[in-house]
Amino acid sequence: MKAACSRAEPNPEMAASFNDAQMAALRAMMQEIFQANNHNAGRGGNEGNPGDNGENSDTTGGGPGANSQWKERWNPSDVGFFDLNYEDSFKSGLMIHTGKETIFRDVHLFNERVKDIAVIKDEKMIAENLYTCLRGIALEWYVSELTDMEKRLLKLSLDEWHRALLSRFKKSPAIALTTITTEKYTMSDAYRRREPREYAQIILREARSAEMTSTYNQLFLIYNEIDLELRRDLEPSEPKTTINA
């Protein structure tokens, strides 16, 4: 694939703006991020638990039975809201915290959040009420595009929800590949203090949309577009790489 063969060119002038200690710290950080994604890529690119995992979301005031009450009641804010085109002039990113609410602007992240909550809360309750977490074009899709029969099927299973949401809102492979070919982590990014984890997560997410499920391919894409100065001490993954590597 052409994207995997391209190389992020070093920027000597930008590298010179960091002293030896800062460069060492940057390389150590990149190593940590790369190793973490080596593990996560093998699990299907789970980017961690976005936001609180729900166990600490109880707002009943604590005390005996409070956590049990939280598990048995439905509140869409415990999951968050899927709003693909949500706009916030002060915040960017695919997951935005707005006080008491979490907004997901990516279908993969939203699905992962739902899976996390399903470990704690009853799946049947989540499936029956998940439509209350939809906003914007996602809500329009549910209200106006789905038939009554399709809505009833969604309420029977979270698997049906995951498949339907991905089918409707996942990026096309062509668009995802375009993002992969242009996304890089450069010395300029490091200078601006861009989080390396953000870069790695974008690549993993776009690789899934592009239907690139190979752990090796995902890790190679992450590695190959990191600035040469920053990946000098990184070990490229091998085709035999596993989640335990």
N, C-alpha and C positions, 0 to 999 in steps of 0.2 A: 504494500500500500504506500502510496506516495507520501502521505503525511508522516508515516513512521520513519521515513528515510531522511527527512529534512533535519537540519541541525540548528540549534540556537547558537548564534555566533557570540563569542565573548566580547565584552565591552571594556577594554583596558582602562579607559578614562573613568568609567563609573566604578570599576573595581578599585581604582586608586583612591577613591573617596572614602574607603573603609580602611581602618588600620588592621594590623594582623590579628588582634584579639577579636575585633568585630567580624572579620572574615571567618575565623575559626568558629565563632559562635553561630554564624549563618550556615556554615557547612554542617555543623552538628545538628542544627535545627532541621535542615533538609534531610539529613540521614534519618532523624527520628520520624519525620513525616513520611518518608519513602518506606521505611520499615512498617509503619502503622498501616499504610495503604497496601503493602504487600500482604498483610493479614486480611484487611477488609475486602480487597478485590476478590480473594478466593471465596468469600462468603456472599458474593453477588453484588459487592459494592455498597453494602450497608454503611452509610456514612455516620454511623453512631446514632444515638437517640436524640433527635432534634428537640431541644427544649427539655423540660422536665419529663421524667418517665411516668409521671402520674402518681407515684407512690407518695409524693409530698404535696399533691395537689389538694388534699383535703382542706376544706375551709369551714368545717363544721365546728371548729373550736377545740378539737382534740378530745381526749377522754376515752373511756372504754367504748368500743363499738364505732368510733368515729371513722376509722379507716374502712370498716365493713360497710358503713352507710355510703361512703364515697364510691365504693366499688359497685354498689347496687343502684345508684341513681345515675340518671343521664344528664350531662351538661356538655353541650357542644364545645365549650371553651376548654374542657379537659383534653380534647383532641386538638383543637385549632381549626382554622378555616381555610378552605382551598379557594383561592381567588387568584386566578392565573394572571390577571392584568391589574392587580392592586397597585395603586400609585401612592407613593409617599415621598414628598419633596425633600425630606430630611434623612430618609433611610433607604439603603439599597440592599440588594441580596435577594436570595430566593426564599429566605425565611425571615420574617420581620416580626419583632415583638413590639406591640403597641399597648403598653400598660398591662392590662389583664388578658389581652388576646395575642395569639400567635397566628400569623398569616403565612400560608404556604403558597408560593408562586411557582412551584414545580411539582408535577404529579408524582414523581418518584419519591420525593421527600414526604409528601402527604401520605402516600401509601405506606412508607416506612413508619411514620408516626402512628397510623392506624394499627399496624401490626404490633407496635410496642404497647399501645393501650390494650389491645386484645389479650395480651399476656396477663393483664391485671383485671380488666372488666369482662363481663360476659359477652362473648362474640355475637350471640343472637341479639342482645340489646343494642350493640353497636351497629349491626347490619340494619336493624329496623329503623334506626334514627340517624344514620350517617348523612342522609340528605340535608339535615339541618346544619351541617358543616360546609355546605356549598354556597358560594357567593359568585356574583358576577356572571361570566359566561358559563361557568360550571352549573350554576343554579338554573340559568336559561336552558342549558342542555337537559337537565333533569326534568324541568317543568314542561318544556315545549317539544323536545325531540324524542323523548322516550314514551312508549306506549304504556298503558296501565299494566299490561302483562309484564313488560320489561321492568317496571318499577317493583312489581310484586316479586319477581325473581331476584332482584338486587337485595331485597329485604330478607331473603332466605339465607344469604351466604356472603361473607366478606370476600371470599375468592371471586364471586361474581362481581362485586364492587371493584376489586383490584383490576380484573380483566377489562371491565367496561371503562374505567377511568383511563387506563393505559391506552386502550384502543382509540379513545376519543381525544385525549390530550397529550399523549406522548409525541415528542418531536419526530418528524419524518427522518429516516436514516440519512437522507441527503443533507438535510439541514444540520443534523448532529455532526456529520462528517466535516461540514464546513467549519463548524466551531472547533472541532478537534485540530484541523489543519492550521488554524490561526491562533489558538490558545498557547501561550508560552509563559514561563516564569523567568524573568530577566533580572539583571542587576538593578535596572530602574525600578522594578517591582520591589526588590529588597530595600532599595533606598527609600521608597515611599511607604515601606512597612506593610506591604500587602501580605496577607497571611498565606504562606505556602500551602497550608491545608485547603484553603479555598480553591487554589489552582488545581490541586490533586483531585478534589471532589468534583470539580467541573468536568475534568477528563473522565473520571469514572462514570459520572452521570450521562455524559454525552456518548460514551462507549456503549452503555446499556441501550440507549435510544437507537444507536447505530447497529444494535444487535451483535456487538463484539463481546462475547461472553468469556473468551479465553483470558485467564488470569495473566498469562505471560504477555499477551497483546496489550492488555490494559496497563500493566506496569511498564512495559516498554514505551508506551505513549507518554506516560507521566515522566519517565526518566529522560526521554530523548529531547524534550523541549524545555528542560531546565538549563539555565545558563551554564556554559562549560566551567566557569570558575566555581560555581556552586555545586556542581555534580562531580567535581574532580575526585572526591573521595567516596562517591557512591558506587556500589557494585551493581552493574546492570543485572536484571533478572535473567534467568535461563528458562528454556522451555519446560524444564522439569520442576519449576518453582511450584510450591504448594503453600497452603495457608500456614504451615508450620515452619516455612523457610526462614 
